[in-house]
Amino acid sequence: MTWIRLLRLILGAKGRTRLGFFDESDLSFVVLPTDLDFNLHMNNARYLAVMDLGRLDLVLRTGLLPLLWREKLKPVMGAAQIRFRRPLAPFQRYRLRSRLVGWDDRWFYLEQRFERQGTVLCTALVKAAFLKTGGRSRPADVVGLVGWSAPPPPVPAWVSGWKAFDAGLDKDMAPAGS
């Protein structure tokens, strides 16, 4: 089912409004039987798969995709912090809202929210990058492809807090003696 959603997203992108770099993508979905876990609500892994589609929509509708192909850049997710608030039941309609909140010298930070009838069901903060041959492309270089030359806007405090948490995990997980 993810492939069908992917094709629908790609084919429908041309008819949708072009997005600015900090505009919000808003996609509609329905919970299908293939999305369910044994508790008969949307599987945790399916949230991540649908979030991929939200980020792809941003890439398509900002006009970044042809530039990424030209530069041979591949999008990757580095980490995600997800908070599940309410479940999604079979055949419920929901919206995924995705937006770029900022970047630093290594990562892009995106907020993604699942909503139903104005209620937030799940929130996620994602850090992502673009890989090139030989390593990671600097976010400033990627945004430069679309003509952005100004410094990045300051990230919200909640992103800064997560960055500190994430950096702490890196230190705690380092092998002994390093």
C-alpha positions as CSV (number, residue, x, y, z in Angstrom):
1,M,0.0,0.0,0.0
2,T,2.9,2.4,0.6
3,W,3.8,2.1,-3.1
4,I,0.3,3.1,-4.1
5,R,0.4,6.1,-1.8
6,L,3.8,7.0,-3.1
7,L,2.6,6.9,-6.8
8,R,-0.4,9.0,-5.9
9,L,1.8,11.5,-4.2
10,I,4.2,11.8,-7.1
11,L,1.6,11.9,-9.8
12,G,-0.5,14.5,-7.8
13,A,2.4,16.8,-6.9
14,K,2.3,18.7,-10.2
15,G,-1.3,19.8,-9.6
16,R,-0.7,20.9,-6.1
17,T,0.4,24.4,-5.0
18,R,4.1,25.1,-5.0
19,L,5.5,25.4,-1.5
20,G,8.0,27.9,-0.1
21,F,10.9,26.6,1.9
22,F,9.1,27.0,5.2
23,D,5.5,26.3,4.1
24,E,3.6,23.4,5.5
25,S,2.8,20.3,3.5
26,D,-0.7,19.0,4.2
27,L,-1.6,15.5,3.0
28,S,-4.8,13.4,3.6
29,F,-4.8,9.7,4.2
30,V,-7.1,6.9,5.4
31,V,-6.1,4.1,7.8
32,L,-6.2,0.9,5.6
33,P,-6.3,-2.7,6.9
34,T,-2.7,-3.1,5.8
35,D,-1.7,-0.3,8.2
36,L,-3.0,-2.1,11.3
37,D,-1.2,-4.0,14.1
38,F,-2.6,-6.7,16.2
39,N,-4.4,-4.1,18.4
40,L,-6.3,-3.0,15.3
41,H,-4.9,0.5,15.2
42,M,-2.2,2.0,13.0
43,N,1.1,0.3,13.4
44,N,3.9,2.4,14.9
45,A,6.1,1.6,11.9
46,R,3.4,2.8,9.5
47,Y,3.7,6.3,11.0
48,L,7.3,6.4,10.0
49,A,6.4,5.2,6.4
50,V,3.7,7.9,6.1
51,M,6.1,10.5,7.4
52,D,8.5,9.6,4.6
53,L,5.7,10.6,2.2
54,G,5.3,14.0,4.0
55,R,9.0,14.8,3.6
56,L,8.9,13.7,-0.1
57,D,6.0,16.0,-0.6
58,L,8.1,18.9,0.7
59,V,10.9,18.0,-1.6
60,L,8.6,17.7,-4.6
61,R,6.6,20.8,-4.0
62,T,9.5,23.1,-3.2
63,G,11.1,22.2,-6.5
64,L,14.1,20.6,-4.8
65,L,13.8,17.1,-6.4
66,P,15.4,18.0,-9.9
67,L,18.2,19.8,-8.1
68,L,18.8,16.8,-5.8
69,W,19.0,14.5,-8.9
70,R,21.3,16.8,-10.6
71,E,23.6,17.0,-7.6
72,K,23.2,13.2,-6.9
73,L,22.0,13.9,-3.4
74,K,20.0,11.3,-1.4
75,P,17.7,12.2,1.5
76,V,18.2,10.2,4.7
77,M,16.6,10.4,8.1
78,G,19.1,10.6,11.0
79,A,16.8,10.3,13.9
80,A,13.2,10.8,14.9
81,Q,11.5,11.6,18.2
82,I,7.9,10.5,18.2
83,R,5.1,11.1,20.6
84,F,1.9,9.0,20.2
85,R,-1.1,10.7,21.8
86,R,-4.2,9.0,20.4
87,P,-4.6,5.9,18.1
88,L,-5.8,5.8,14.6
89,A,-8.5,3.2,14.0
90,P,-9.3,1.3,10.7
91,F,-10.7,3.5,8.0
92,Q,-10.3,6.8,9.9
93,R,-9.2,9.8,7.8
94,Y,-6.3,11.8,9.1
95,R,-3.9,14.5,7.9
96,L,-0.2,14.6,8.0
97,R,1.3,18.1,8.3
98,S,5.0,18.4,7.7
99,R,7.3,21.5,7.8
100,L,10.9,22.4,7.9
101,V,11.7,24.2,11.2
102,G,15.3,25.0,10.5
103,W,18.8,23.6,10.1
104,D,22.3,23.8,11.6
105,D,25.7,22.9,10.2
106,R,24.9,19.2,9.9
107,W,21.1,18.5,9.9
108,F,17.7,19.7,8.8
109,Y,15.0,19.6,11.4
110,L,11.4,18.9,10.5
111,E,8.2,18.8,12.5
112,Q,5.5,16.3,11.4
113,R,2.0,16.0,13.0
114,F,-0.8,13.6,12.5
115,E,-4.1,15.2,13.0
116,R,-7.8,14.2,12.9
117,Q,-10.6,16.7,13.0
118,G,-8.3,19.3,14.5
119,T,-6.9,17.0,17.2
120,V,-3.2,16.2,17.2
121,L,-2.8,12.4,17.4
122,C,1.0,12.1,17.0
123,T,3.9,14.5,16.8
124,A,7.4,13.9,15.5
125,L,10.6,15.8,15.2
126,V,12.9,14.5,12.5
127,K,16.5,15.3,11.8
128,A,17.5,14.6,8.2
129,A,20.3,15.1,5.8
130,F,21.3,14.6,2.1
131,L,24.1,12.2,1.3
132,K,26.4,12.6,-1.6
133,T,29.3,10.6,-2.8
134,G,31.9,10.8,-0.1
135,G,29.6,11.8,2.8
136,R,27.0,14.3,3.8
137,S,26.1,17.5,2.1
138,R,26.1,20.6,4.3
139,P,22.5,21.9,4.8
140,A,23.7,25.4,3.7
141,D,24.8,23.9,0.4
142,V,21.5,22.2,-0.1
143,V,19.4,25.3,0.6
144,G,21.8,27.2,-1.7
145,L,20.5,25.1,-4.5
146,V,17.1,26.8,-4.3
147,G,18.6,30.2,-3.9
148,W,18.6,30.6,-0.1
149,S,21.7,32.5,1.0
150,A,20.6,33.9,4.4
151,P,21.6,32.3,7.6
152,P,19.1,29.7,8.9
153,P,16.4,31.0,11.2
154,P,16.9,30.1,14.8
155,V,15.4,26.8,15.6
156,P,12.6,26.7,18.3
157,A,13.6,26.0,21.9
158,W,12.0,22.5,21.7
159,V,14.3,21.6,18.8
160,S,17.4,22.9,20.7
161,G,16.3,20.8,23.7
162,W,16.1,17.7,21.5
163,K,19.5,18.4,19.9
164,A,21.0,18.5,23.4
165,F,19.2,15.2,24.3
166,D,20.4,13.6,21.1
167,A,24.0,14.7,21.6
168,G,23.8,13.3,25.2
169,L,22.8,9.9,23.7
170,D,25.8,10.0,21.4
171,K,28.1,10.5,24.3
172,D,26.4,7.8,26.4
173,M,26.6,5.3,23.6
174,A,30.3,5.9,22.7
175,P,32.5,2.8,23.2
176,A,34.5,2.7,26.5
177,G,37.8,4.5,26.2
178,S,36.9,6.8,23.3
